[in-house]
Amino acid sequence: MSSAANVAVVGAGISGAVCASLLAARGVAVTVFDSGRGAGGRMAQRREVMEDGTQLRFDHGAPYFTVTNDEVARVVSGWETRGLVAEWKATFACFDQATGKFTDFEKEGSTKKYVGVPAMNSICKSLCLEDGVAAKFGVTVGKMDWLQERSSWSLASLDGKDLGYFDYVVATDKNVASPRFSGLTGRPPPLDLSLFPRLSVMVQDIPARPCFALMVAFSEPLAMVPVHGFSFNNSDSLSWAFCDSSKPGRASAPPNRQSWVLHSTTEYASKVIDNMGPRKPSADALAKVAEELLREFQATGLSIPQPIFMKAHRWGAAFPAIAIGGDDKCVWDESTKLAICGDFCASSSVEGAVLSAMKGASKILGCLNYPSGL
C-alpha cells in the first residue's frame, strides 16, 4: 500500500466517522470535513442550558440503534468493549391516540438496543479523534474537482478556501450533488454531476423524509407512561416518543427530572416545511411547531404536565426515503476514486450507515492492494 495515500471524507456523521476510522487503522491519512461544530450528524446531541443554569442534553436525531448484520455486530462489539456504546434495557410499546391505550408491549431483550455513552454522538466523536484522522469542523465543502491529469481531487470550502489535494474522496453527505444544497446555501452543489453521467442518475436528488424533533423536560417522571419509548398510532402529528434520560450514562440533576424526545410524522413536517420554505426556520416558527407537538402529546390523556423546557428542531432531509447503493451498499466510481456512503446507500438506519461506510472503506483498501477484510 502506498503510504502517501490520503483520503478526504465529507461529513462526520456515523458513516463518515466509521469510514475514516477504518481507513486510518490501515495507515491511510484521512481528513474529515464537516460543516457542523462537531461530529455526529443525525446522531448529534443537543445541549441546552435552562435559566437556572441546569444543563439538559437530548439525542434529538437517532434515539438508539439495533444490529442484525454480522459485520456491523463485530464493529459494535468493539465499541461496547471500549465503553462507547451500551445496551439500553428499555421496554417499548405502541400508543393508540384514538383509544388512549398502550398496546404491543415489547418483551424486554427481544431486540438489543444500543446507545452511545454518554451521548449518541460519542461514537462519532471518538472515531474522529483516532490516530491518522484529522477532523476539521465548521468547514462546508463547496467544490469538489476531479483533476484527471493529477489523478486526484481538489477540494475548496464554500467561502473559496483551498482545502488541499486528495487521492480519494468519500462523500457521506447526500446533498453533495443535490439541488437541495443550493436551496440551503444559494450555491451550486460541490459535485458537478454533468462530469459524472454514470452517477447522475443515482445521486442527483435522493428523496428524504423531513421531521421535526421536540425536546422536552419535565420536573417529575410521567407517572402514566409505563414504558421508556413508544410509537404512535392514529396521531395527526407524532410518530414516536422516547425518554432520553432513561438511557445508560445519562446523569440527571435533580435525579427525578425527565427528558423526552418526540419526533413528528413525515406528513406533518412536510406540510409545515411547504409553508415555511427550505431555509433555516425562525425561532418563532419553531416555537409554534413545539406548541403544536406538545398539544398533541397532551391530547393522549396521559396527564402530560407543562414542561420546564421545550424546543423544536427541524430535520429537513436527514431521513432518506430510498437506498441507492444496491448490493454494494455504497456508490463507487473507481475511475475517479470516489466513494459515496451513508444510510441513503444501504438502509435508513444507523446500522445501514455503518455497513455502507465499511463497504466504502473496503473499496478504497482494495484499490490500494490492501486486504479489504475489515
KAFENCOR-V103834 format. One record per pair of residues at least 12 apart in sequence whose C-alpha atoms are under 8 Angstrom apart, sorted by sequence separation. I is the first residue (numbers start at 0). J is the second residue. D is the distance in Angstrom with one decimal. If there is no record, write none. Layout:
# KAFENCOR-V103834
I;J;D  I;J;D
This chain:
# KAFENCOR-V103834
19;31;7.3  44;56;6.6  45;57;5.0  92;104;4.3  142;154;5.7  143;155;6.8  152;164;5.4  153;165;6.5  176;188;5.2  228;240;5.6  229;241;6.6  245;257;7.9  328;340;7.6  329;341;7.3  340;352;7.3  341;353;7.5  361;373;7.3  44;57;5.5  45;58;6.4  91;104;6.0  92;105;5.8  141;154;7.7  142;155;5.1  151;164;6.5  152;165;5.0  175;188;5.6  176;189;6.3  228;241;4.2  244;257;5.8  342;355;6.8  44;58;4.5  45;59;6.7  90;104;7.2  91;105;5.5  140;154;7.0  141;155;5.8  142;156;6.5  151;165;5.6  152;166;6.2  174;188;7.3  175;189;5.5  176;190;5.0  227;241;5.8  228;242;6.2  243;257;7.7  244;258;5.2  330;344;7.2  341;355;5.6  16;31;8.0  43;58;6.4  44;59;6.3  90;105;6.2  140;155;6.0  141;156;4.7  142;157;7.1  151;166;4.7  152;167;6.9  175;190;5.7  176;191;6.7  227;242;5.1  242;257;7.1  243;258;5.5  244;259;7.1  329;344;5.2  340;355;5.3  341;356;6.6  15;31;7.5  42;58;6.9  43;59;7.1  44;60;7.8  90;106;7.0  140;156;4.4  141;157;3.9  150;166;7.1  151;167;6.9  152;168;7.2  176;192;6.6  242;258;5.9  243;259;5.2  328;344;5.3  329;345;6.9  340;356;5.6  357;373;7.5  42;59;7.7  43;60;6.6  90;107;5.7  139;156;5.5  140;157;5.6  141;158;7.4  242;259;4.4  243;260;6.5  328;345;4.7  41;59;8.0  42;60;5.5  43;61;8.0  89;107;6.8  138;156;6.5  139;157;5.6  141;159;7.5  227;245;7.0  241;259;5.6  242;260;6.6  41;60;4.9  42;61;5.3  88;107;7.0  138;157;7.8  240;259;6.9  241;260;5.4  324;343;7.6  325;344;7.2  340;359;6.2  11;31;6.5  41;61;6.2  88;108;7.1  240;260;5.8  241;261;6.5  289;309;7.0  322;342;7.3  323;343;6.3  324;344;4.1  325;345;7.3  339;359;7.2  6;27;7.3  8;29;7.1  10;31;6.7  11;32;6.9  240;261;4.3  289;310;6.0  322;343;4.7  323;344;4.7  324;345;5.8  338;359;5.8  5;27;5.9  6;28;6.3  7;29;5.9  8;30;6.1  9;31;5.9  10;32;5.8  11;33;5.6  16;38;7.8  239;261;5.7  240;262;6.5  289;311;5.1  321;343;6.3  322;344;4.6  323;345;7.0  4;27;5.9  5;28;4.6  6;29;4.8  7;30;4.9  8;31;4.6  9;32;5.1  10;33;4.8  88;111;7.8  238;261;7.6  239;262;5.6  288;311;6.7  319;342;7.3  320;343;7.6  321;344;7.9  322;345;5.3  2;26;7.1  3;27;7.7  4;28;6.5  5;29;5.8  6;30;6.3  7;31;5.9  8;32;6.3  9;33;6.3  10;34;7.7  87;111;7.6  88;112;7.1  237;261;7.2  238;262;5.8  239;263;7.3  286;310;6.8  319;343;5.4  322;346;5.8  338;362;7.9  2;27;6.9  3;28;7.7  5;30;7.8  7;32;7.5  86;111;6.6  87;112;5.4  177;202;7.3  178;203;7.5  179;204;7.6  237;262;6.0  238;263;5.3  285;310;7.5  286;311;6.7  321;346;7.6  322;347;7.5  338;363;8.0  11;37;7.7  12;38;5.9  13;39;6.3  86;112;5.6  87;113;5.8  176;202;6.6  177;203;5.0  178;204;6.8  237;263;4.3  238;264;5.0  285;311;5.6  321;347;7.7  328;354;7.2  329;355;5.4  11;38;4.9  12;39;4.4  13;40;7.1  86;113;4.6  87;114;6.4  176;203;5.5  177;204;5.0  236;263;5.4  237;264;5.2  285;312;6.9  320;347;7.4  328;355;5.1  329;356;7.7  336;363;7.6  11;39;6.1  12;40;4.1  85;113;5.6  86;114;6.4  176;204;7.5  177;205;7.6  236;264;5.3  285;313;7.9  319;347;5.9  331;359;7.3  11;40;6.4  12;41;6.7  13;42;7.2  84;113;6.3  85;114;5.7  173;202;7.3  235;264;7.7  263;292;7.4  318;347;6.5  329;358;6.5  330;359;7.8  10;40;7.6  12;42;6.9  84;114;5.4  85;115;6.5  174;204;7.7  236;266;7.5  328;358;6.6  329;359;6.0  84;115;4.3  85;116;6.6  236;267;5.3  327;358;6.9  331;362;7.4  83;115;5.7  84;116;5.3  173;205;7.1  235;267;7.3  83;116;5.4  280;313;7.8  82;116;7.1  83;117;7.9  220;255;6.3  219;255;5.7  220;256;6.4  221;257;7.8  218;255;7.0  219;256;5.2  220;257;5.6  83;121;6.5  84;122;7.3  218;256;4.7  219;257;6.4  277;315;7.7  83;122;5.7  217;256;5.8  218;257;6.6  216;256;7.1  217;257;5.2  216;257;5.6  217;258;6.4  83;125;7.9  216;258;4.3  215;258;5.8  216;259;6.2  78;122;7.7  214;258;7.4  215;259;5.3  65;110;7.1  66;111;7.7  214;259;6.0  215;260;6.4  65;111;6.2  142;188;7.4  143;189;5.3  144;190;7.3  214;260;4.8  65;112;5.1  141;188;6.9  142;189;4.0  143;190;5.5  213;260;5.6  214;261;6.6  64;112;5.7  65;113;6.1  141;189;4.8  142;190;6.5  143;191;7.9  212;260;6.7  213;261;5.0  63;112;6.2  64;113;5.3  140;189;6.7  212;261;5.6  213;262;6.3  63;113;5.5  64;114;6.6  212;262;4.6  213;263;7.9  63;114;4.9  211;262;5.8  212;263;6.4  62;114;7.4  63;115;7.8  210;262;6.6  211;263;5.3  210;263;5.6  211;264;8.0  210;264;6.5  210;265;5.6  237;292;7.0  63;119;7.5  209;265;5.7  236;292;6.8  62;119;7.6  208;265;5.9  210;267;7.9  211;268;6.1  61;119;7.4  210;268;5.2  237;295;7.3  209;268;5.8  210;269;7.7  236;295;7.0  237;296;7.7  58;118;6.8  209;269;6.3  235;295;7.8  58;119;6.3  208;269;8.0  234;295;7.7  44;118;6.3  44;119;6.6  43;119;6.5  44;120;6.2  213;289;6.1  42;119;5.4  43;120;5.0  211;288;8.0  224;301;6.8  42;120;5.2  223;301;5.5  213;292;7.1  223;302;6.8  39;119;7.7  213;293;7.9  39;120;4.7  221;302;7.7  38;120;6.7  39;121;7.9  221;303;6.7  39;123;5.5  38;123;5.6  39;124;7.0  38;124;5.3  37;124;7.4  217;304;7.5  217;305;7.4  218;306;7.3  38;127;7.4  217;306;4.8  218;307;6.5  216;306;5.5  217;307;5.5  215;306;6.2  216;307;5.7  217;308;7.2  215;307;7.6  216;308;5.1  215;308;5.5  216;309;6.7  183;277;6.7  214;308;7.8  215;309;4.5  182;277;6.3  183;278;5.7  214;309;5.6  215;310;6.7  31;127;7.8  182;278;7.0  183;279;7.8  213;309;7.1  214;310;5.3  213;310;5.9  214;311;6.1  38;136;7.8  213;311;4.4  214;312;7.9  37;136;5.9  212;311;5.5  213;312;6.5  36;136;5.5  37;137;7.9  211;311;6.6  212;312;5.1  31;132;7.2  33;134;7.9  35;136;5.9  36;137;5.5  211;312;5.6  212;313;6.4  29;131;6.2  30;132;5.9  31;133;6.1  32;134;6.2  33;135;6.4  34;136;5.8  35;137;5.1  211;313;4.6  212;314;7.4  28;131;5.4  29;132;4.9  30;133;4.7  31;134;4.6  32;135;5.0  33;136;4.9  34;137;4.4  35;138;7.4  210;313;6.2  211;314;5.8  27;131;7.0  28;132;6.6  29;133;6.2  30;134;5.8  31;135;5.9  32;136;6.0  33;137;6.1  34;138;4.5  209;313;7.7  210;314;5.1  211;315;8.0  26;131;7.0  30;135;7.3  32;137;8.0  33;138;5.5  34;139;4.4  209;314;5.7  210;315;6.4  17;123;7.4  20;126;5.6  23;129;7.8  24;130;7.7  32;138;6.0  33;139;6.1  34;140;7.7  209;315;4.6  210;316;7.9  16;123;5.4  19;126;7.6  20;127;6.9  23;130;6.9  24;131;7.5  32;139;7.1  33;140;7.8  208;315;7.5  209;316;5.2  16;124;7.8  19;127;7.3  23;131;5.0  32;140;7.1  208;316;6.0  209;317;6.8  13;122;7.6  17;126;6.7  20;129;6.7  23;132;6.2  207;316;5.1  208;317;7.1  209;318;6.7  13;123;5.6  16;126;5.7  207;317;6.7  208;318;5.2  12;123;6.4  16;127;5.7  207;318;5.4  208;319;6.0  11;123;7.0  20;132;7.0  207;319;4.2  208;320;5.9  19;132;6.6  206;319;6.2  207;320;4.8  205;319;7.0  206;320;5.5  207;321;7.7  205;320;7.6  206;321;6.8  11;127;7.7  205;321;7.1  202;323;7.6  201;323;6.4  117;247;7.4  118;248;7.9  9;140;7.3  116;247;7.0  117;248;4.9  118;249;7.8  114;246;7.4  116;248;5.7  117;249;6.0  114;247;7.8  116;249;7.9  92;226;6.8  91;226;5.6  94;229;6.4  96;231;6.8  97;232;7.7  90;226;5.5  91;227;6.1  92;228;6.6  93;229;5.0  94;230;6.1  95;231;5.9  96;232;6.0  97;233;6.0  89;226;7.4  90;227;6.0  91;228;4.8  92;229;4.8  93;230;4.8  94;231;5.0  95;232;4.6  96;233;5.4  97;234;7.8  89;227;5.9  90;228;6.9  91;229;5.4  92;230;6.7  93;231;5.8  94;232;6.1  95;233;6.1  96;234;5.6  205;343;7.8  89;228;7.5  93;232;7.1  95;234;7.7  60;212;7.4  59;212;6.2  15;169;7.7  59;213;7.7  15;170;7.8  59;214;7.0  15;171;5.8  14;171;6.4  57;214;6.7  7;165;6.1  6;165;5.5  9;168;7.6  12;171;7.8  87;246;5.8  5;165;5.6  6;166;5.9  7;167;6.4  8;168;5.9  9;169;6.2  10;170;6.9  87;247;6.3  4;165;8.0  5;166;5.5  6;167;4.7  7;168;4.8  8;169;4.6  9;170;4.8  10;171;5.5  55;216;8.0  86;247;7.6  4;166;6.2  5;167;6.7  6;168;5.6  7;169;6.2  8;170;6.0  9;171;5.8  10;172;5.8  85;247;6.9  6;169;7.3  8;171;7.3  9;172;6.6  170;337;7.7  167;335;7.9  168;336;6.7  169;337;6.0  170;338;6.3  171;339;5.8  173;341;7.7  167;336;5.1  168;337;5.0  169;338;4.7  170;339;4.8  171;340;4.9  172;341;7.4  166;336;7.2  167;337;5.9  168;338;6.3  169;339;5.7  170;340;6.3  171;341;5.3  173;343;7.3  167;338;7.9  169;340;7.0  62;241;7.2  62;243;7.6  151;335;7.7  58;243;6.9  150;335;7.4  57;243;6.5  145;335;6.9  169;359;7.6  167;363;7.7  53;252;7.7  99;299;6.0  57;258;7.3  59;260;6.1  99;300;6.7  56;258;8.0  57;259;7.7  58;260;7.4  55;258;7.8  57;260;6.9  96;299;5.9  59;312;8.0  60;314;8.0  49;308;7.3  41;317;6.7  71;350;6.9  68;350;7.9  71;353;6.8  71;354;6.2  64;348;7.4  65;349;7.9  66;350;6.1  70;354;7.7  64;349;6.0  65;350;6.9  64;350;7.0  61;349;7.8  15;340;7.8  14;340;6.7  15;341;7.8  14;341;5.4  14;342;7.6  13;349;7.3  17;353;6.5  21;357;7.5  14;352;5.1  18;356;4.8  22;360;6.2  13;352;6.6  14;353;5.4  17;356;6.1  18;357;6.1  21;360;6.7  13;353;6.6  17;357;7.2  14;355;7.0  15;356;6.8  18;359;7.1  19;360;8.0  14;356;5.0  18;360;5.6  22;364;7.5  21;373;7.5  1;367;6.9  0;367;5.2  0;368;6.0  0;369;6.0
